[in-house]
Amino acid sequence: MMAIIVDAIAIPYILIITYDEYFSKPLGLRPPAAKLRLVLLDLAFIIFESANLALAFESMAGVDGSCDALPQGQQKAACSKSKSLVAVLLFALIAWLFTFTISIFRLVERINP
């Protein structure tokens, strides 16, 4: 449930940020507070994505997780879905970290001439 809520907010945010990066003023011409706000929003999404990943791992591998708590017939399908969710969330977290790293490097490059 948390993954759906966070990613439903994250997808429009990613589209807005992508448009902003390519079509707005260059980094050096923007107010510093605007870029800092975007970097901190990226950090907030990274925190929520890592919480989603932790919940997905717990759902998959925990004592009451989908791979152990269900009857044998339902266990395989639920475990497969849990593993798929973990894989997608792990990929999303790595992507957020990659873009966050690029944003930080660009910001530091502009600050340090």
C-alpha positions as CSV (number, residue, x, y, z in Angstrom):
1,M,0.0,0.0,0.0
2,M,2.8,2.4,0.9
3,A,4.6,1.7,-2.4
4,I,1.5,2.6,-4.4
5,I,1.0,5.8,-2.5
6,V,4.6,7.0,-2.6
7,D,5.1,6.0,-6.3
8,A,1.8,7.6,-7.3
9,I,3.3,10.9,-6.0
10,A,6.8,10.2,-7.3
11,I,5.8,9.6,-11.0
12,P,4.4,13.1,-11.5
13,Y,7.3,14.6,-9.5
14,I,9.8,12.8,-11.8
15,L,8.0,14.2,-14.9
16,I,8.0,17.7,-13.5
17,I,11.7,17.5,-12.5
18,T,12.7,16.1,-15.9
19,Y,10.9,19.0,-17.6
20,D,12.5,21.4,-15.2
21,E,16.0,20.1,-15.8
22,Y,15.8,20.4,-19.6
23,F,13.6,23.4,-20.2
24,S,14.2,25.9,-17.3
25,K,17.0,28.2,-16.4
26,P,20.5,26.7,-16.1
27,L,21.6,25.8,-12.6
28,G,23.8,28.9,-12.1
29,L,21.0,31.3,-13.0
30,R,18.4,29.9,-10.5
31,P,18.1,31.0,-6.9
32,P,20.0,28.6,-4.6
33,A,17.0,27.9,-2.5
34,A,15.1,26.5,-5.5
35,K,17.8,24.0,-6.3
36,L,18.2,23.1,-2.6
37,R,14.4,22.5,-2.3
38,L,14.6,20.0,-5.3
39,V,17.6,18.2,-3.8
40,L,15.8,17.8,-0.4
41,L,12.7,16.5,-2.1
42,D,14.9,13.9,-3.9
43,L,16.2,13.0,-0.5
44,A,12.7,12.6,0.9
45,F,11.7,10.3,-1.9
46,I,14.9,8.2,-1.3
47,I,13.9,7.9,2.3
48,F,10.4,6.7,1.4
49,E,11.7,4.3,-1.3
50,S,14.1,2.7,1.2
51,A,11.2,2.4,3.7
52,N,9.1,0.7,1.0
53,L,12.0,-1.6,0.2
54,A,12.4,-2.6,3.9
55,L,8.7,-3.3,4.2
56,A,8.7,-5.4,1.0
57,F,11.7,-7.4,2.3
58,E,9.9,-7.9,5.6
59,S,6.7,-9.0,3.8
60,M,8.7,-11.5,1.8
61,A,11.2,-12.9,4.3
62,G,9.7,-12.1,7.7
63,V,8.1,-14.7,10.0
64,D,4.6,-13.6,9.0
65,G,5.7,-12.9,5.4
66,S,3.9,-14.1,2.3
67,C,6.5,-16.9,1.6
68,D,5.9,-18.6,4.9
69,A,2.4,-17.8,6.3
70,L,0.2,-18.9,3.5
71,P,-0.9,-22.5,2.6
72,Q,1.3,-24.3,0.1
73,G,-0.9,-23.7,-2.9
74,Q,-1.0,-19.9,-2.5
75,Q,2.5,-19.6,-1.2
76,K,4.3,-19.9,-4.6
77,A,2.2,-17.2,-6.2
78,A,2.4,-14.8,-3.3
79,C,6.1,-15.4,-2.9
80,S,6.7,-14.7,-6.5
81,K,4.8,-11.4,-6.3
82,S,6.7,-10.4,-3.2
83,K,10.0,-11.1,-5.0
84,S,8.9,-9.0,-8.0
85,L,7.9,-6.1,-5.7
86,V,11.3,-6.3,-4.0
87,A,13.1,-6.2,-7.4
88,V,11.1,-3.2,-8.7
89,L,11.6,-1.3,-5.5
90,L,15.3,-2.1,-5.4
91,F,15.6,-0.8,-9.0
92,A,13.6,2.3,-8.1
93,L,15.8,3.0,-5.1
94,I,19.0,2.6,-7.1
95,A,17.6,4.9,-9.8
96,W,16.8,7.6,-7.1
97,L,20.3,7.3,-5.6
98,F,21.9,7.6,-9.0
99,T,19.9,10.8,-9.9
100,F,20.5,12.2,-6.4
101,T,24.3,11.6,-6.8
102,I,24.2,13.4,-10.2
103,S,22.3,16.3,-8.7
104,I,24.7,16.7,-5.9
105,F,27.7,16.6,-8.2
106,R,26.2,19.2,-10.5
107,L,25.3,21.4,-7.5
108,V,28.8,21.1,-6.0
109,E,30.4,21.8,-9.5
110,R,28.4,25.0,-9.8
111,I,29.3,26.2,-6.2
112,N,33.0,25.4,-6.5
113,P,34.3,27.2,-9.6
